[in-house]
């Protein structure tokens, strides 16, 4: 395999990255900025087909703020479209219609903003915090962004803070305790730290990192578990316990960003386990049992992006990870050859066939983040 001049990455990795950026800027972002934005109501669509949006979809909070993230990062990837206008419109609609009286954000509204589900999930709040941080990239240090984030963080501490480490899962369903929302809360706190904001965000990074290293990661296997009881003891398989290879890679990517010997050692171990037990035929599978045997042999799109991110960042330190990063990028391209330009396949069956279904907007956050991380790692490698 030929190497790029001046670095350890294969030359093909640079080619695939250019192909991904071209697909994003020439196909995906134009489609999702037009058909994927509901001009009448000022919010983002949930799903697209080759014929356009799926009519009648309710609008999940997490999708609205993920799409804000997408367009906040689009200019840095070369998209010349109206990113700032889309971010501003999306935030305006979201902050007007999704905020509850207690300062948290409800999980579901109709397109016109009518509340459909008053529940507040930690997972959604984490993505609100991330969107507010990322919006600064196109809106600048707009006066309300940091206060909005700090206000939400205060609401989380008032309403979902546990007496022990971490946060409850939501209102009214406080348990089981879940790893996944904490992962995205760590992602949001890191984004605010990288924006040079309030040092309280660093304390949150340190708290969630400690939680991951001491409670979420099984000391016997080194794998990260998903579901826990009140005392952070892992729930059994009968209560839904699984290991998600995609999350092994995603946590690795975040722990690499945190840095420090313990976090980096755990990050390397998570990638090792993900590669050994969670990848078959060049794609990341959905779920393993806690003993790392196969549970769900299907393969969604998003775990491919997380494998790419984790291996690309790790390859900057350890070039032997470039082949896995390249394989993940090429697997992602298979999904992106969707039913129409700018759309994608979300699910690959165990038989190796893509399911024919609308493309979910929620995937674009993963795709954009992976392309950006891949490019950043390649730039450092060539550097």
C-alpha positions as a printed NumPy array, in Angstrom:
array([[  0.   ,   0.   ,   0.   ],
       [  1.578,   3.291,  -1.062],
       [  2.227,   5.951,   1.533],
       [  1.632,   9.667,   1.253],
       [  4.801,  11.71 ,   1.041],
       [  5.884,  13.   ,   4.441],
       [  3.45 ,  10.935,   6.507],
       [  2.339,   7.474,   7.546],
       [ -1.14 ,   7.615,   6.013],
       [ -1.724,   5.65 ,   2.799],
       [ -2.065,   7.842,  -0.274],
       [ -5.491,   6.293,  -0.806],
       [ -6.625,   7.782,   2.517],
       [ -6.119,  11.29 ,   1.132],
       [ -8.04 ,  10.347,  -2.006],
       [-10.961,   8.922,  -0.046],
       [-11.071,  12.011,   2.157],
       [-11.276,  14.25 ,  -0.917],
       [-14.082,  12.076,  -2.274],
       [-15.985,  12.336,   1.006],
       [-15.599,  16.115,   1.144],
       [-16.796,  16.415,  -2.45 ],
       [-19.843,  14.229,  -1.744],
       [-20.643,  16.328,   1.333],
       [-20.315,  19.728,  -0.335],
       [-21.65 ,  18.92 ,  -3.786],
       [-24.468,  16.553,  -2.853],
       [-25.418,  16.178,   0.808],
       [-25.32 ,  19.687,   2.216],
       [-27.201,  21.264,  -0.724],
       [-29.962,  18.664,  -0.4  ],
       [-30.272,  18.95 ,   3.369],
       [-30.112,  22.749,   3.255],
       [-33.015,  22.852,   0.788],
       [-35.264,  19.8  ,   0.991],
       [-34.023,  19.081,   4.512],
       [-35.043,  22.49 ,   5.856],
       [-38.693,  23.303,   6.421],
       [-38.909,  26.914,   5.234],
       [-42.507,  27.296,   6.333],
       [-41.811,  26.499,   9.976],
       [-38.106,  27.337,  10.22 ],
       [-36.958,  23.897,  11.399],
       [-35.21 ,  20.837,  10.036],
       [-36.838,  17.784,   8.477],
       [-36.463,  14.367,  10.115],
       [-36.09 ,  12.185,   6.998],
       [-35.686,  12.504,   3.256],
       [-36.514,  10.189,   0.368],
       [-35.576,  10.726,  -3.285],
       [-39.003,  12.371,  -3.619],
       [-38.405,  14.765,  -0.718],
       [-39.319,  14.969,   3.002],
       [-41.461,  12.341,   4.67 ],
       [-44.775,  14.138,   5.332],
       [-46.162,  14.337,   8.836],
       [-42.953,  13.574,  10.736],
       [-42.786,  14.902,  14.272],
       [-39.514,  16.698,  15.025],
       [-37.186,  15.283,  17.671],
       [-35.175,  17.751,  19.725],
       [-31.973,  15.832,  19.085],
       [-32.365,  16.071,  15.308],
       [-32.953,  19.828,  15.39 ],
       [-29.778,  20.541,  17.333],
       [-27.716,  17.945,  15.477],
       [-28.537,  19.727,  12.228],
       [-27.446,  22.984,  13.834],
       [-24.129,  21.242,  14.535],
       [-23.916,  20.114,  10.902],
       [-24.299,  23.546,   9.385],
       [-22.135,  25.2  ,  12.025],
       [-19.274,  22.985,  10.83 ],
       [-20.06 ,  23.084,   7.104],
       [-18.025,  26.207,   6.199],
       [-14.84 ,  24.748,   7.676],
       [-15.27 ,  21.785,   5.32 ],
       [-15.575,  24.07 ,   2.304],
       [-19.338,  24.46 ,   1.873],
       [-20.161,  27.918,   0.479],
       [-23.872,  27.794,   1.281],
       [-25.903,  29.823,   3.81 ],
       [-24.649,  28.012,   6.904],
       [-24.993,  30.908,   9.334],
       [-28.579,  31.596,   8.265],
       [-29.553,  27.944,   8.733],
       [-27.882,  27.774,  12.142],
       [-29.556,  30.981,  13.3  ],
       [-32.981,  29.874,  12.037],
       [-32.669,  26.406,  13.528],
       [-31.617,  27.737,  16.918],
       [-34.35 ,  30.383,  16.904],
       [-37.078,  27.791,  16.272],
       [-35.624,  25.339,  18.77 ],
       [-35.144,  27.768,  21.646],
       [-38.637,  29.183,  21.112],
       [-40.56 ,  25.9  ,  21.006],
       [-38.629,  23.182,  22.861],
       [-37.753,  24.838,  26.166],
       [-39.761,  23.679,  29.176],
       [-40.652,  25.882,  32.116],
       [-37.95 ,  24.285,  34.277],
       [-35.13 ,  25.168,  31.854],
       [-34.754,  21.717,  30.289],
       [-35.819,  20.939,  26.709],
       [-38.71 ,  18.688,  25.753],
       [-37.988,  15.795,  23.445],
       [-40.618,  16.156,  20.697],
       [-42.635,  18.827,  18.9  ],
       [-44.704,  19.04 ,  15.76 ],
       [-43.314,  20.966,  12.81 ],
       [-45.226,  24.068,  13.903],
       [-43.691,  23.889,  17.381],
       [-46.652,  22.377,  19.22 ],
       [-45.377,  20.234,  22.099],
       [-45.966,  16.511,  21.563],
       [-43.887,  14.921,  24.321],
       [-42.909,  16.797,  27.472],
       [-40.3  ,  14.327,  28.622],
       [-36.77 ,  15.693,  29.026],
       [-33.87 ,  13.345,  28.338],
       [-30.263,  13.894,  29.359],
       [-29.288,  12.75 ,  25.854],
       [-31.167,  15.64 ,  24.231],
       [-29.8  ,  18.215,  26.67 ],
       [-26.243,  17.149,  25.843],
       [-26.834,  17.841,  22.165],
       [-28.317,  21.249,  22.944],
       [-25.103,  22.122,  24.792],
       [-23.024,  20.856,  21.866],
       [-25.037,  22.808,  19.302],
       [-24.697,  26.019,  21.29 ],
       [-20.923,  25.587,  21.464],
       [-20.533,  24.727,  17.787],
       [-22.803,  27.579,  16.67 ],
       [-20.082,  30.026,  17.669],
       [-18.131,  28.873,  14.597],
       [-20.553,  30.656,  12.286],
       [-22.405,  33.078,  14.56 ],
       [-19.354,  34.309,  16.438],
       [-19.387,  34.843,  20.17 ],
       [-23.061,  35.816,  20.013],
       [-23.997,  37.244,  23.37 ],
       [-26.656,  34.693,  24.226],
       [-24.896,  31.413,  23.352],
       [-22.691,  30.937,  26.428],
       [-25.408,  32.102,  28.871],
       [-27.911,  29.744,  27.22 ],
       [-25.489,  26.857,  27.73 ],
       [-24.683,  27.777,  31.32 ],
       [-28.385,  28.141,  32.065],
       [-29.04 ,  24.643,  30.755],
       [-26.083,  23.254,  32.694],
       [-27.55 ,  24.823,  35.831],
       [-30.917,  23.189,  35.097],
       [-29.177,  19.824,  34.668],
       [-27.473,  20.229,  38.023],
       [-30.718,  21.226,  39.721],
       [-32.968,  18.604,  38.21 ],
       [-30.906,  15.611,  37.088],
       [-27.791,  15.709,  39.275],
       [-27.306,  12.551,  41.323],
       [-26.024,  12.412,  44.863],
       [-23.221,  10.24 ,  43.519],
       [-21.351,  10.704,  40.228],
       [-23.089,  11.556,  36.995],
       [-26.629,  12.476,  36.045],
       [-29.983,  10.742,  35.913],
       [-31.334,   9.842,  32.501],
       [-34.246,  12.262,  32.317],
       [-37.619,  13.377,  33.615],
       [-39.73 ,  11.578,  34.581],
       [-37.767,   8.405,  33.724],
       [-34.648,   8.868,  35.848],
       [-33.319,   5.325,  35.54 ],
       [-31.702,   3.162,  34.334],
       [-28.546,   5.217,  34.34 ],
       [-27.077,   5.324,  30.85 ],
       [-23.559,   5.689,  29.485],
       [-24.556,   7.167,  26.134],
       [-25.932,  10.541,  27.332],
       [-22.835,  11.014,  29.48 ],
       [-20.69 ,  10.413,  26.408],
       [-22.402,  13.262,  24.573],
       [-22.293,  15.458,  27.669],
       [-18.523,  14.903,  27.652],
       [-18.465,  15.836,  23.965],
       [-20.331,  19.072,  24.687],
       [-18.135,  19.976,  27.664],
       [-15.014,  19.427,  25.55 ],
       [-16.447,  21.687,  22.853],
       [-16.974,  24.481,  25.381],
       [-13.463,  23.958,  26.777],
       [-12.028,  24.19 ,  23.271],
       [-13.982,  27.416,  22.784],
       [-12.078,  28.836,  25.767],
       [-15.107,  29.167,  27.989],
       [-15.927,  28.946,  31.689],
       [-13.591,  26.626,  33.638],
       [-16.647,  24.842,  35.019],
       [-16.735,  22.923,  31.761],
       [-13.315,  21.451,  32.52 ],
       [-14.618,  20.174,  35.857],
       [-17.449,  18.439,  33.988],
       [-14.938,  16.86 ,  31.591],
       [-12.941,  15.535,  34.512],
       [-16.03 ,  14.206,  36.29 ],
       [-17.362,  12.29 ,  33.283],
       [-13.916,  10.971,  32.409],
       [-13.556,   9.612,  35.94 ],
       [-17.026,   8.081,  35.695],
       [-16.082,   6.322,  32.464],
       [-12.791,   5.01 ,  33.794],
       [-14.133,   3.825,  37.145],
       [-17.772,   2.829,  36.529],
       [-18.7  ,   2.543,  32.846],
       [-15.75 ,   0.455,  31.674],
       [-15.807,  -3.162,  32.805],
       [-12.466,  -3.733,  34.57 ],
       [-12.455,  -7.391,  33.545],
       [-12.931,  -6.997,  29.796],
       [-12.009,  -3.352,  29.258],
       [-15.254,  -2.869,  27.324],
       [-17.652,  -0.039,  27.99 ],
       [-21.137,  -1.077,  29.122],
       [-24.367,   0.821,  28.463],
       [-26.96 ,   0.373,  31.235],
       [-26.607,   0.665,  35.004],
       [-28.608,   0.601,  38.221],
       [-28.833,   3.357,  40.826],
       [-25.402,   2.516,  42.243],
       [-23.743,   2.357,  38.789],
       [-23.637,  -1.431,  38.983],
       [-24.04 ,  -2.913,  35.475],
       [-27.488,  -4.25 ,  34.71 ],
       [-27.733,  -7.858,  33.488],
       [-28.398,  -8.955,  29.933],
       [-32.036,  -9.617,  30.862],
       [-32.396,  -5.872,  31.506],
       [-30.917,  -4.836,  28.19 ],
       [-27.199,  -4.793,  28.881],
       [-25.09 ,  -4.733,  25.702],
       [-21.757,  -3.559,  24.39 ],
       [-22.02 ,  -1.328,  21.308],
       [-18.849,  -1.405,  19.195],
       [-19.722,   1.993,  17.778],
       [-19.656,   3.416,  21.283],
       [-16.332,   1.735,  22.039],
       [-14.883,   3.77 ,  19.181],
       [-16.803,   6.931,  20.072],
       [-15.689,   6.877,  23.703],
       [-12.135,   6.223,  22.514],
       [-12.253,   9.326,  20.324],
       [-13.43 ,  11.439,  23.246],
       [-10.937,  10.009,  25.735],
       [ -8.152,  10.728,  23.261],
       [ -9.302,  14.356,  23.248],
       [ -9.322,  14.427,  27.05 ],
       [ -5.716,  13.181,  27.168],
       [ -3.702,  11.955,  30.121],
       [ -2.163,   8.546,  30.633],
       [ -5.218,   6.769,  32.045],
       [ -7.64 ,   8.128,  29.447],
       [ -5.278,   7.341,  26.575],
       [ -4.668,   3.797,  27.804],
       [ -8.424,   3.208,  28.023],
       [ -8.908,   4.761,  24.567],
       [ -6.394,   2.398,  22.999],
       [ -7.996,  -0.587,  24.708],
       [-11.473,   0.393,  23.488],
       [-10.254,   0.57 ,  19.897],
       [ -8.511,  -2.778,  20.252],
       [-11.702,  -4.418,  21.522],
       [-13.835,  -2.753,  18.893],
       [-11.565,  -3.925,  16.101],
       [-11.222,  -7.46 ,  17.442],
       [-14.839,  -8.171,  18.36 ],
       [-17.016,  -5.619,  16.584],
       [-15.789,  -5.52 ,  12.977],
       [-16.767,  -8.145,  10.424],
       [-16.286,  -7.923,   6.666],
       [-14.982,  -4.379,   6.939],
       [-18.022,  -2.97 ,   8.772],
       [-18.786,  -2.305,  12.436],
       [-21.66 ,  -4.387,  13.771],
       [-24.381,  -3.045,  16.016],
       [-24.19 ,  -4.901,  19.325],
       [-22.217,  -7.43 ,  21.346],
       [-23.14 ,  -9.23 ,  24.543],
       [-21.208,  -8.219,  27.663],
       [-18.926, -11.243,  27.119],
       [-18.152,  -9.738,  23.663],
       [-19.965, -12.425,  21.697],
       [-22.221, -11.245,  18.897],
       [-25.697,  -9.963,  19.8  ],
       [-26.917,  -7.933,  16.794],
       [-25.128,  -8.675,  13.5  ],
       [-26.695,  -5.781,  11.608],
       [-24.585,  -2.726,  10.842],
       [-25.891,   0.845,  10.972],
       [-24.131,   3.765,   9.336],
       [-23.101,   5.687,  12.45 ],
       [-20.705,   3.082,  13.938],
       [-18.657,   3.277,  10.734],
       [-18.102,   6.986,  11.352],
       [-17.024,   6.373,  14.941],
       [-14.5  ,   3.75 ,  13.883],
       [-13.086,   6.249,  11.414],
       [-12.819,   9.018,  14.017],
       [-11.17 ,   6.896,  16.695],
       [ -8.634,   5.253,  14.395],
       [ -7.77 ,   8.442,  12.519],
       [ -7.036,  10.335,  15.725],
       [ -5.085,   7.397,  17.127],
       [ -3.121,   7.026,  13.882],
       [ -1.525,  10.423,  14.443],
       [  0.236,   8.83 ,  17.452],
       [  0.37 ,   5.257,  16.148],
       [  0.482,   4.98 ,  12.314],
       [ -0.462,   1.299,  12.409],
       [ -4.07 ,   2.515,  12.831],
       [ -4.217,   4.097,   9.359],
       [ -5.371,   0.901,   7.603],
       [ -8.367,   0.602,   9.959],
       [ -9.184,   4.279,   9.445],
       [ -9.05 ,   3.844,   5.685],
       [-11.204,   0.709,   5.802],
       [-13.77 ,   2.576,   7.905],
       [-13.797,   5.487,   5.451],
       [-14.333,   3.135,   2.535],
       [-17.114,   1.337,   4.434],
       [-18.759,   4.714,   4.999],
       [-18.648,   5.371,   1.271],
       [-20.711,   2.224,   0.708],
       [-23.505,   3.677,   2.845],
       [-23.271,   7.079,   1.164],
       [-23.945,   5.561,  -2.259],
       [-27.581,   5.912,  -1.326],
       [-30.828,   5.936,  -3.258],
       [-30.264,   9.491,  -4.535],
       [-27.446,  12.085,  -4.473],
       [-26.896,  13.417,  -0.958],
       [-28.871,  10.633,   0.73 ],
       [-27.583,   7.449,   2.339],
       [-28.424,   3.975,   3.464],
       [-28.723,   3.755,   7.244],
       [-28.902,  -0.003,   7.885],
       [-27.056,  -2.985,   6.456],
       [-28.7  ,  -6.349,   7.108],
       [-26.756,  -9.387,   8.365],
       [-27.134, -10.762,   4.836],
       [-25.243,  -7.772,   3.461],
       [-28.198,  -5.933,   1.917],
       [-29.056,  -2.292,   2.569],
       [-32.607,  -1.697,   3.778],
       [-34.679,   0.563,   1.557],
       [-35.939,   3.358,   3.802],
       [-35.79 ,   7.147,   4.111],
       [-32.436,   8.67 ,   5.01 ],
       [-32.541,   9.907,   8.627],
       [-31.243,  13.418,   9.253],
       [-29.704,  12.214,  12.517],
       [-26.88 ,  10.497,  10.601],
       [-25.5  ,  13.7  ,   9.111],
       [-24.002,  14.812,  12.433],
       [-21.951,  11.604,  12.516],
       [-20.912,  11.948,   8.872],
       [-19.778,  15.567,   9.174],
       [-17.843,  14.905,  12.357],
       [-16.095,  11.883,  10.835],
       [-15.078,  13.705,   7.653],
       [-13.728,  16.597,   9.716],
       [-11.772,  14.326,  12.053],
       [-10.376,  12.3  ,   9.152],
       [ -9.195,  15.479,   7.436],
       [ -7.665,  16.896,  10.619],
       [ -5.698,  13.694,  11.238],
       [ -4.481,  13.573,   7.65 ],
       [ -3.365,  17.198,   7.882],
       [ -1.356,  16.512,  11.033],
       [  0.123,  13.38 ,   9.473],
       [  1.21 ,  15.22 ,   6.346],
       [  2.422,  18.068,   8.381]])
